[in-house]
């Protein structure tokens, strides 16, 4: 049950990150076609993708911190809780 919970949670988080990345990429590409919004969208993309901590961007740092959190709690034998996602996984496990 513990392994299945962690497996489902990691697959769900991976799929969620993939869908979120593709959706934001599509929206940013559509917005980059608009002349006056192009500058603002380019600035936002630069802010979130610029290396800040140990050559990681803000997004990469948050994803790496989430992976360390999930792996750490799993190694301790505890169920890692991620807001919103854990409830979906717990309901799917029943």
C-alpha positions in Angstrom: 0.0 0.0 0.0 2.9 2.4 0.9 4.7 1.7 -2.4 1.5 2.0 -4.4 0.7 5.3 -2.8 4.1 6.8 -3.6 4.1 5.4 -7.1 0.7 6.9 -7.9 1.6 10.2 -6.3 4.9 10.5 -8.3 3.1 9.5 -11.6 0.3 12.0 -10.9 2.8 14.8 -10.1 4.8 14.1 -13.2 1.8 14.1 -15.5 0.5 17.3 -13.8 3.9 19.1 -14.3 4.0 17.9 -17.9 0.5 19.2 -18.7 1.1 22.5 -16.8 4.4 23.0 -18.7 2.8 22.3 -22.1 -0.2 24.5 -21.3 2.0 27.4 -20.2 4.3 27.0 -23.2 1.3 27.1 -25.6 -0.2 30.2 -23.8 3.1 32.0 -23.8 3.7 31.2 -27.5 0.2 32.6 -28.3 0.8 35.7 -26.2 4.2 36.3 -27.8 2.5 36.8 -31.2 0.7 40.0 -29.8 3.1 43.0 -30.3 2.5 45.0 -27.1 2.1 42.0 -24.7 5.3 40.4 -26.2 7.6 42.5 -24.0 5.7 41.7 -20.8 5.5 38.0 -21.5 9.2 37.9 -22.5 10.1 39.6 -19.2 8.0 37.1 -17.1 9.6 34.2 -18.9 13.0 35.6 -18.3 12.3 36.1 -14.6 11.1 32.6 -14.0 13.9 30.9 -16.1 16.9 33.0 -15.0 19.4 31.0 -12.9 19.2 32.2 -9.3 20.2 29.5 -6.8 23.0 27.1 -7.6 22.4 27.7 -11.4 18.7 26.6 -10.9 15.8 28.8 -12.0 12.9 29.4 -9.6 10.9 26.7 -11.3 13.7 24.1 -11.2 14.5 24.9 -7.6 10.8 24.4 -6.5 10.6 21.1 -8.5 13.9 19.9 -7.0 12.8 20.8 -3.5 9.5 18.9 -4.0 11.4 15.8 -5.2 13.7 16.0 -2.1 10.7 16.4 0.1 8.9 13.4 -1.4 12.0 11.2 -1.4 13.0 12.2 2.2 9.6 11.3 3.6 9.4 8.1 1.6 12.8 7.0 3.0 11.6 7.7 6.5 8.6 5.5 5.9 6.1 8.3 6.2 3.4 9.3 3.7 4.5 12.5 2.0 1.6 15.0 1.8 1.3 17.4 -1.1 -1.5 19.9 -0.8 -4.4 18.8 -3.1 -2.7 15.9 -4.7 -2.5 13.7 -1.7 -6.3 13.8 -1.2 -6.8 12.8 -4.9 -4.4 9.8 -4.5 -5.9 8.8 -1.1 -9.4 8.7 -2.7 -8.1 6.8 -5.7 -6.5 4.2 -3.4 -9.8 3.3 -1.7 
